[in-house]
Amino acid sequence: MALIDATEMRTHVETGVVDAALTTIIDGADQDIIQRHGAVATEVDDLPTKGVEDIFTSRPILTITSVAETIGTTTTTLATDDYEQRHGQQLHRLDTGTNGRLTWGDRVKVTYVPIDTTERRKVALIALVKLYLAFNGLSTERKGDFSSQGLDYNTEREKILKSLNAPGSFF
């Protein structure tokens, strides 16, 4: 279920689109956000990490649930003293911990709760729905003395989705 329903969306958007159709548009936009930025709740990043000291999660971390490192066919759930969280998304491997190593193993699976972006997602969801409803497929339109040039739908859509990237994020 999307973060905003048709009734709440109508407080932000004037449209004659019926609730069922508006809900479909909202759900589609919500799925675009989830596909690009993950779900609101728990996130699992499965990262190739062989030989690096630092890894970066796809989203800023609120709390880490577990970090599991795989070397060859052996997977070890790491202790909290085996790594250090830095700068929201960065995990640094420590050689002084319970399972200390200078670098990460072959793969690392990080399960975590990301920083809550619910309000930012709502803003992006509203913007995506507004863009969808306003799009008429024309790049330019002229009626009498009036002319207008439309924005490129895909470019504007990308701007909205990228607005949810974490500041300083590589993703």
Buried (B, 14 or more C-beta within 10 A) or exposed (E): EBBBEBEBBBEBBEBEBEEEEBBEBBEEBBEBBEEBBBEBEEBBBEBEBEEBBBBBBBBBBEEBEEBBBBEEEEBBEBEEEBBEBEEBBBBBBBEEBEBBBEEBBBBBBBBBBBEEBEEBBBBBBBBBBBBBBEBEEEEEEEEEEEEEEBEEBEEBBEEBBEEBEBEEBEE
